[in-house]
Amino acid sequence: MPAPASRLRPLVRAAALALAAASAAGLAQAGEKFTYLTNWYAQAEHGGFYQAVATGIYEKLGLDVTIRMGGPQVNILQIMGAGQADCLMGSSDLQMMAARAGGLPVVTVAAAFQKDPQVLIAHEDVKSFEDMKGKTILISPSAARGYWAWLKEKYGLTDSQTRPYTYNIQPFIADRNTVQQGYLTSEPFAIQKAGIQANTFLFADHGYPSYAVTISCMDQTVAKRGKAVAAFVRGTMEGWKSYLADPAPGNALIKKDNPNMTDEQLAYSLARIKEMGMVTSGYAATHGIGAIDPARIQTSYDFLVRNKMIEASQLKAADAYKLDFIQDLKVLP
């Protein structure tokens, strides 16, 4: 039989109060589905996201999160633009800024990596970027729309030196006159395992302004699902803090999504993330994991405009970012 109205009223009031409390805390609705699309196969560089799923952090914040893997043939911007993901992982905030200037209404709300892990790897005779002049440099097509312009501007490298990078280290191993691109946490490990002595040059330690491992979303998602986005940002940064302390739960999920991932590779990648302060250094040290420095945004914007990768008439720097979700969060390392 239906309960008397007098008995239902306290329950309704309790539910309303709980909903109001959740809203005030920036929580999503209980079990609200949220899909995040990464930029590559599951790896330690995605650890904070997987950790937040594995340890129930997102769930406590009212989200039912699905992490969907990207890969070399996956156009993540197209997938998000088609409504098949709520937010995505930009390889860099510069990439997202250029996408917005190109007409896609995407906005970056946080960046898990204070340093872009992008590197060039050279044989042991190369001691600096300047020593790379005259070498063959293997880079991906996307590099021409990002870090390559920075390297040319800063070190005088030239387009005539470049050849396509095929995500295979064998050409580098076979030719000592070759330099190749890579991620600090990945390719150096594979080259080391192959018994090759090499030097690795991290752009971030030489002034490259890019953030990496972003949370970038469509304007419409931010406007219509602000509570869910806020909960996802909070959960992710708490996930990173947890992953850096004890990566076991996140690593188990990473290996489930990507069976080719090994414990040895995960351990190497996490060690480099910690050693280089990828998540916890710079602005994050005082403003919290995921924080973005507005002054650095302007530096990145000026670089893109100066190198004609975007037109100033196309975009104002502030339009490509919405920092409300991360500004006062302060999940300190």
C-alpha positions as CSV (number, residue, x, y, z in Angstrom):
1,M,0.0,0.0,0.0
2,P,1.2,3.6,-0.7
3,A,2.8,5.3,2.3
4,P,0.9,8.1,3.9
5,A,1.9,11.6,2.8
6,S,2.9,12.4,6.3
7,R,5.5,9.7,6.2
8,L,6.7,10.6,2.7
9,R,7.4,14.2,3.4
10,P,10.5,13.7,5.6
11,L,11.9,11.4,2.9
12,V,11.3,13.9,0.2
13,R,12.9,16.6,2.3
14,A,15.9,14.4,3.0
15,A,16.3,13.7,-0.7
16,A,16.1,17.4,-1.5
17,L,18.6,18.3,1.1
18,A,21.0,15.6,-0.1
19,L,20.6,16.9,-3.7
20,A,21.2,20.4,-2.6
21,A,24.3,19.4,-0.7
22,A,25.6,17.5,-3.7
23,S,25.0,20.5,-5.9
24,A,26.8,22.8,-3.4
25,A,29.8,20.5,-3.4
26,G,30.0,20.5,-7.2
27,L,28.9,16.8,-7.5
28,A,27.1,15.4,-10.5
29,Q,23.9,13.5,-10.3
30,A,24.3,10.0,-8.8
31,G,25.7,7.6,-11.5
32,E,25.7,10.3,-14.2
33,K,27.4,8.8,-17.3
34,F,30.5,10.5,-18.6
35,T,32.8,9.5,-21.4
36,Y,36.4,10.6,-21.6
37,L,38.4,9.9,-24.7
38,T,42.2,9.6,-24.4
39,N,44.8,10.3,-27.1
40,W,46.5,6.9,-27.2
41,Y,46.4,3.4,-25.9
42,A,46.1,3.1,-22.1
43,Q,49.4,3.8,-20.4
44,A,50.9,5.4,-17.2
45,E,50.5,8.8,-18.8
46,H,46.8,8.3,-18.3
47,G,47.2,6.9,-14.8
48,G,45.2,9.5,-12.8
49,F,42.1,8.9,-14.9
50,Y,42.2,5.1,-14.6
51,Q,43.0,5.4,-10.9
52,A,39.9,7.6,-10.3
53,V,37.8,4.8,-11.9
54,A,39.5,2.0,-10.1
55,T,39.4,3.5,-6.6
56,G,35.8,4.8,-6.9
57,I,36.8,8.5,-6.8
58,Y,34.6,9.4,-9.8
59,E,31.7,7.3,-8.3
60,K,31.8,9.1,-5.0
61,L,31.5,12.4,-7.0
62,G,28.4,11.1,-8.7
63,L,29.9,10.0,-12.0
64,D,29.8,6.7,-13.9
65,V,32.9,7.3,-16.1
66,T,33.9,5.4,-19.2
67,I,37.5,5.9,-20.4
68,R,37.7,5.3,-24.1
69,M,41.1,4.7,-25.7
70,G,42.4,6.7,-28.6
71,G,45.2,5.5,-30.9
72,P,47.2,6.4,-34.1
73,Q,44.2,6.1,-36.4
74,V,41.7,7.7,-34.1
75,N,40.5,11.3,-34.8
76,I,39.6,12.2,-31.2
77,L,38.4,15.7,-32.1
78,Q,36.0,14.3,-34.7
79,I,34.7,11.8,-32.3
80,M,34.0,14.4,-29.6
81,G,32.6,16.8,-32.2
82,A,30.1,14.1,-33.2
83,G,28.9,13.8,-29.6
84,Q,30.5,10.4,-28.9
85,A,32.6,11.6,-26.0
86,D,32.0,14.3,-23.4
87,C,35.6,15.5,-23.1
88,L,38.9,14.4,-24.5
89,M,42.7,14.3,-23.7
90,G,44.6,16.8,-25.8
91,S,48.2,16.0,-26.4
92,S,48.8,19.7,-25.7
93,D,46.8,22.8,-25.0
94,L,48.4,24.3,-28.1
95,Q,46.7,21.6,-30.1
96,M,43.4,22.5,-28.6
97,M,43.9,26.2,-29.1
98,A,44.6,25.6,-32.8
99,A,41.5,23.4,-33.1
100,R,39.4,26.2,-31.7
101,A,40.9,28.8,-34.0
102,G,40.0,26.3,-36.8
103,G,36.4,26.5,-35.9
104,L,35.8,23.7,-33.4
105,P,34.2,25.1,-30.3
106,V,36.5,23.2,-27.9
107,V,37.7,24.6,-24.6
108,T,40.4,23.4,-22.2
109,V,39.4,23.2,-18.5
110,A,42.5,21.6,-17.0
111,A,45.9,20.1,-17.8
112,A,47.2,17.1,-15.8
113,F,50.8,17.5,-17.1
114,Q,52.7,20.7,-16.3
115,K,55.3,19.6,-18.7
116,D,54.7,18.3,-22.2
117,P,56.5,14.9,-22.4
118,Q,57.5,15.5,-26.0
119,V,61.2,14.9,-26.6
120,L,63.8,14.4,-29.4
121,I,66.1,11.4,-28.9
122,A,69.6,11.4,-30.4
123,H,72.6,9.1,-30.4
124,E,75.2,9.7,-27.7
125,D,77.4,12.0,-29.8
126,V,74.6,14.6,-29.8
127,K,74.8,16.8,-26.7
128,S,72.4,19.6,-27.5
129,F,69.7,20.7,-29.9
130,E,72.3,22.7,-31.8
131,D,74.2,19.5,-32.5
132,M,71.2,18.2,-34.4
133,K,71.8,20.5,-37.3
134,G,72.6,18.3,-40.3
135,K,71.0,15.3,-38.8
136,T,68.0,13.5,-40.2
137,I,65.0,14.2,-37.8
138,L,62.1,11.8,-37.8
139,I,58.8,13.6,-36.8
140,S,55.1,12.9,-37.2
141,P,52.9,15.1,-39.5
142,S,51.3,16.7,-36.4
143,A,54.6,17.9,-35.2
144,A,54.7,20.5,-38.0
145,R,51.6,22.1,-36.4
146,G,53.2,22.3,-33.0
147,Y,56.7,21.8,-31.5
148,W,58.6,21.7,-34.8
149,A,57.9,25.4,-35.4
150,W,59.3,26.1,-31.9
151,L,62.4,24.0,-32.6
152,K,63.0,25.8,-35.9
153,E,62.5,29.2,-34.3
154,K,64.7,28.5,-31.3
155,Y,67.5,26.4,-32.7
156,G,67.6,27.0,-36.4
157,L,66.6,23.5,-37.5
158,T,65.1,23.2,-41.0
159,D,62.3,21.4,-42.8
160,S,64.8,19.8,-45.2
161,Q,66.1,17.7,-42.2
162,T,62.8,16.0,-41.5
163,R,61.5,12.6,-42.6
164,P,58.2,10.9,-41.5
165,Y,58.2,9.2,-38.1
166,T,56.4,5.8,-38.3
167,Y,56.3,5.1,-34.5
168,N,59.0,2.5,-35.0
169,I,62.5,2.8,-33.4
170,Q,64.3,0.6,-36.0
171,P,65.2,3.5,-38.4
172,F,66.8,5.3,-35.4
173,I,68.7,2.2,-34.3
174,A,70.0,1.5,-37.8
175,D,71.3,5.0,-38.6
176,R,73.5,7.0,-36.1
177,N,72.9,10.1,-38.1
178,T,69.2,10.0,-37.2
179,V,67.2,11.8,-34.5
180,Q,63.6,10.8,-33.6
181,Q,60.7,12.2,-31.8
182,G,59.3,10.5,-28.7
183,Y,57.6,10.8,-25.4
184,L,59.9,11.0,-22.4
185,T,58.0,8.1,-20.7
186,S,57.9,5.8,-23.7
187,E,60.4,5.7,-26.6
188,P,63.5,6.2,-24.5
189,F,62.6,3.0,-22.6
190,A,62.2,1.0,-25.8
191,I,65.6,2.3,-27.1
192,Q,67.3,1.5,-23.8
193,K,65.8,-2.0,-24.0
194,A,67.3,-2.4,-27.4
195,G,70.8,-1.7,-25.9
196,I,71.3,1.7,-27.6
197,Q,73.0,4.5,-25.8
198,A,71.1,7.7,-26.5
199,N,70.5,11.2,-25.2
200,T,67.0,12.5,-24.6
201,F,66.0,16.2,-24.9
202,L,62.8,17.3,-23.1
203,F,61.4,20.4,-24.8
204,A,59.7,21.6,-21.6
205,D,63.0,22.0,-19.8
206,H,64.2,24.4,-22.6
207,G,61.2,26.7,-22.6
208,Y,58.5,25.0,-24.6
209,P,55.3,26.4,-23.1
210,S,52.8,23.6,-23.8
211,Y,50.8,21.9,-21.2
212,A,49.8,18.3,-21.9
213,V,47.2,15.6,-21.0
214,T,44.4,18.1,-21.0
215,I,40.8,17.9,-20.2
216,S,39.2,19.6,-23.2
217,C,35.4,19.7,-23.9
218,M,32.9,21.2,-26.3
219,D,31.5,24.5,-25.3
220,Q,28.0,22.9,-25.2
221,T,29.1,20.3,-22.8
222,V,30.6,22.8,-20.4
223,A,27.4,25.0,-20.6
224,K,24.9,22.2,-20.2
225,R,26.8,19.7,-18.0
226,G,28.8,22.0,-15.8
227,K,28.3,20.0,-12.6
228,A,29.5,16.8,-14.4
229,V,32.5,18.5,-15.8
230,A,33.4,20.0,-12.4
231,A,33.1,16.6,-10.8
232,F,35.2,15.0,-13.5
233,V,38.0,17.6,-13.1
234,R,38.0,17.2,-9.3
235,G,38.0,13.4,-9.5
236,T,40.8,13.3,-12.1
237,M,43.1,15.5,-10.0
238,E,42.4,13.4,-6.9
239,G,43.0,10.4,-9.1
240,W,46.4,11.7,-10.1
241,K,47.4,12.3,-6.5
242,S,46.3,8.8,-5.6
243,Y,48.1,7.3,-8.6
244,L,51.4,8.9,-7.7
245,A,51.1,7.5,-4.2
246,D,50.0,3.9,-5.1
247,P,49.5,3.1,-8.8
248,A,48.4,-0.5,-8.4
249,P,44.6,0.0,-8.8
250,G,45.0,2.2,-11.9
251,N,47.7,0.0,-13.5
252,A,45.4,-3.0,-13.2
253,L,42.8,-1.2,-15.3
254,I,45.4,0.1,-17.7
255,K,46.5,-3.4,-18.4
256,K,43.0,-4.6,-18.8
257,D,42.3,-2.0,-21.5
258,N,45.8,-2.4,-23.1
259,P,47.0,-6.0,-22.6
260,N,50.3,-5.2,-24.4
261,M,51.3,-2.9,-21.6
262,T,53.9,-4.4,-19.2
263,D,54.6,-3.8,-15.6
264,E,58.2,-2.8,-16.5
265,Q,57.0,-0.1,-18.9
266,L,54.5,1.2,-16.4
267,A,57.1,1.4,-13.7
268,Y,59.6,3.2,-16.0
269,S,57.0,5.7,-17.1
270,L,55.8,6.5,-13.6
271,A,59.3,6.9,-12.4
272,R,60.0,9.5,-15.1
273,I,56.7,11.3,-14.4
274,K,57.7,11.6,-10.8
275,E,61.4,12.4,-11.5
276,M,60.6,15.2,-13.9
277,G,57.7,16.6,-11.9
278,M,55.3,16.2,-14.9
279,V,52.2,16.4,-12.7
280,T,53.4,18.2,-9.6
281,S,55.9,20.8,-10.6
282,G,55.6,24.5,-11.7
283,Y,52.2,26.1,-11.2
284,A,50.7,22.9,-9.8
285,A,53.0,23.0,-6.8
286,T,51.2,26.0,-5.4
287,H,47.9,26.0,-7.3
288,G,47.1,22.3,-7.4
289,I,47.3,19.4,-9.8
290,G,45.8,20.3,-13.1
291,A,46.2,24.1,-12.7
292,I,46.9,26.3,-15.7
293,D,48.9,29.6,-15.5
294,P,47.1,32.4,-17.4
295,A,50.5,34.0,-18.2
296,R,51.7,30.8,-19.8
297,I,48.5,30.7,-21.9
298,Q,49.5,34.0,-23.3
299,T,53.0,32.7,-24.1
300,S,51.6,29.8,-26.0
301,Y,49.1,32.0,-27.8
302,D,51.8,34.4,-28.9
303,F,53.9,31.5,-30.2
304,L,51.1,30.2,-32.3
305,V,50.3,33.6,-33.8
306,R,54.0,34.5,-34.4
307,N,54.5,31.2,-36.3
308,K,51.2,31.7,-38.3
309,M,49.6,28.6,-36.9
310,I,46.6,30.7,-35.9
311,E,45.5,34.2,-36.8
312,A,45.0,36.7,-34.0
313,S,41.7,37.6,-35.8
314,Q,40.5,34.0,-35.4
315,L,40.9,33.7,-31.6
316,K,41.5,35.4,-28.4
317,A,43.7,33.4,-26.0
318,A,41.1,33.4,-23.2
319,D,38.4,32.0,-25.4
320,A,40.2,28.7,-25.6
321,Y,40.2,28.1,-21.8
322,K,37.7,28.0,-19.0
323,L,39.6,27.8,-15.8
324,D,36.7,28.1,-13.3
325,F,36.7,24.3,-12.7
326,I,40.3,24.2,-11.7
327,Q,41.0,27.6,-10.3
328,D,39.9,27.1,-6.7
329,L,40.2,23.3,-6.6
330,K,43.7,23.1,-5.3
331,V,44.4,19.4,-5.0
332,L,47.9,20.0,-3.8
333,P,50.7,17.5,-4.5
